[in-house]
Amino acid sequence: MSGLNRINTYPYGSTVRLQCSFFDFNGEKIDPTIVRIIIYTSRYEQLLSETVGGANRTDIGVYHYDYTTEKKDQRLYYEWYGEIDGKPSLKRGSFMTKFM
């Protein structure tokens, strides 16, 4: 089985650190004017939408968010939204939670 289809799985009720790096069109790391993290259920229902700032900034253009999962088996999707020069930049991913 290829590692490309592998999805990270975490014990439910644990805290997952989600990270994202933002780049300009020249490939240089850049801090967006707005950074937001959004969490969705497998039915694309929004669980969380939060604007993040300096406390979540690890480095230039690098942000993290610590999300504590609900206590149930599920697949969750996350979306990083950043605005760079008034244009959106999106990064998406997913992970599973289950009793382990």
C-alpha positions in Angstrom: 0.0 0.0 0.0 1.3 3.4 -0.9 2.1 6.0 1.8 0.3 8.6 -0.3 -3.1 7.5 0.8 -2.2 7.2 4.5 -4.1 9.5 6.8 -2.9 10.4 10.3 -5.0 8.9 13.1 -5.1 10.2 16.7 -6.8 9.0 19.8 -10.0 10.9 20.3 -10.0 13.5 23.1 -6.3 14.3 22.3 -4.8 17.5 21.1 -3.6 17.7 17.5 -1.2 20.4 16.4 -2.0 21.6 12.9 0.7 23.6 11.1 0.8 25.6 7.9 3.4 27.7 6.0 2.4 30.5 3.7 4.5 31.6 0.7 4.4 34.4 -1.9 4.5 33.8 -5.6 8.3 33.9 -5.5 8.4 31.0 -3.0 9.4 33.2 -0.1 7.7 32.7 3.3 5.3 35.5 4.1 3.0 36.5 6.9 -0.6 36.9 5.5 -2.6 39.9 6.7 -5.3 37.4 7.9 -4.8 33.8 9.1 -7.7 31.6 9.9 -8.1 27.9 10.8 -11.4 26.2 10.0 -12.3 22.6 11.0 -15.0 20.6 9.2 -16.8 17.3 9.9 -16.8 14.6 7.2 -20.1 16.1 6.0 -18.3 19.5 5.6 -20.2 21.0 8.6 -18.1 23.7 10.2 -17.0 22.8 13.8 -14.6 25.8 14.3 -13.5 28.9 12.6 -10.9 31.0 14.4 -8.6 33.8 13.4 -5.0 33.2 14.6 -2.3 35.7 15.3 1.1 36.2 16.9 0.6 33.6 19.6 0.2 31.0 16.9 3.1 32.2 14.8 6.2 29.9 14.9 8.3 31.8 12.3 7.8 34.1 9.3 4.8 32.6 7.4 4.6 29.6 9.7 1.5 29.1 12.0 0.1 26.4 14.2 -3.1 25.7 16.0 -3.7 23.2 18.8 -7.1 21.5 18.3 -8.6 19.2 21.0 -10.7 16.6 19.3 -14.2 15.5 20.3 -14.5 12.1 21.9 -15.8 10.1 19.0 -14.6 8.3 15.9 -14.6 10.6 12.9 -12.7 12.0 10.0 -12.1 15.8 10.3 -11.0 18.2 7.6 -9.0 21.4 8.3 -8.5 24.5 6.2 -5.9 27.2 6.6 -7.0 30.4 5.1 -4.6 33.3 4.6 -4.8 36.6 2.7 -1.7 37.7 0.9 -1.9 41.1 -0.9 -5.7 40.8 -0.7 -5.7 37.3 -2.4 -6.7 34.1 -0.7 -4.3 31.3 0.0 -5.8 27.9 1.1 -4.2 24.8 2.4 -6.3 21.8 3.3 -5.9 18.4 5.0 -7.6 15.8 7.0 -7.1 13.4 9.9 -9.0 10.7 11.8 -9.9 10.3 15.4 -10.8 7.0 17.1 -10.6 5.1 20.3 -7.1 3.7 20.5 
